[in-house]
Amino acid sequence: MNAVSIGEYHGLRVGSALLSIVAGCIIIGVSKDCDADAVGGIFLGAGGLGLLISVYPFIRAWFNFHHILPNIGETLSTV
């Protein structure tokens, strides 16, 4: 059995989150009952949360909060 690289792992996480979002949209789109809408919403929420968790490190690095607010921890601890 071969080891899975980090890139493949992140690809699987993003792919499964996107698949969950698509499944939730399909369930809501074809449902005629409120219970099915709730299940679709659960799929959408889980997929959105999974996507946010898997993309968060890239967003954090892109915005570079330490560059924008370098001393936020020091100013909050002295207040």
C-alpha positions in Angstrom: 0.0 0.0 0.0 1.4 3.4 -1.0 1.5 6.4 1.3 -0.8 9.3 0.4 0.9 12.6 -0.1 -0.3 15.8 1.5 -1.5 17.2 -1.9 -3.6 14.1 -2.5 -5.0 14.3 1.0 -6.0 17.9 0.7 -7.5 17.1 -2.8 -9.6 14.4 -1.2 -10.8 16.7 1.5 -11.8 19.4 -0.9 -13.3 16.9 -3.3 -15.5 15.3 -0.6 -16.6 18.7 0.7 -17.6 19.8 -2.8 -19.4 16.5 -3.4 -21.3 17.1 -0.2 -22.3 20.6 -1.3 -23.5 19.2 -4.7 -25.4 16.4 -3.0 -27.2 18.9 -0.7 -28.1 21.1 -3.7 -29.6 18.1 -5.5 -31.5 16.9 -2.5 -33.0 20.4 -1.9 -33.7 20.8 -5.7 -35.7 17.6 -6.1 -37.4 17.5 -2.7 -41.0 18.3 -2.2 -41.0 17.7 1.6 -39.6 19.9 4.4 -37.8 16.9 5.9 -35.8 16.4 2.7 -34.9 20.1 2.7 -33.5 19.7 6.2 -31.4 16.8 5.1 -30.1 18.8 2.1 -29.3 21.7 4.4 -27.3 19.3 6.6 -25.3 18.2 3.6 -24.7 21.8 2.5 -23.6 22.8 6.0 -21.3 19.9 6.4 -19.8 20.4 3.0 -19.4 24.1 3.5 -17.7 23.6 6.9 -15.4 20.9 5.4 -14.5 23.2 2.6 -13.8 26.1 5.0 -11.6 23.9 7.2 -9.6 22.6 4.3 -9.1 26.0 2.6 -8.5 28.0 5.9 -4.7 27.6 6.0 -4.4 28.9 2.4 -6.7 31.9 3.2 -4.7 32.6 6.4 -1.4 32.6 4.5 -2.9 34.7 1.7 -4.2 37.5 4.0 -1.1 37.3 6.2 -2.7 38.6 9.3 0.6 38.9 11.1 1.8 41.4 8.5 -1.4 43.4 8.8 -1.7 43.3 12.6 1.7 42.4 13.9 1.2 43.5 17.5 -2.4 42.5 18.2 -1.4 40.0 20.9 0.9 42.4 22.7 -1.6 45.2 22.8 -4.5 43.0 24.0 -2.4 41.5 26.8 -1.3 45.0 28.1 -4.9 46.3 28.3 
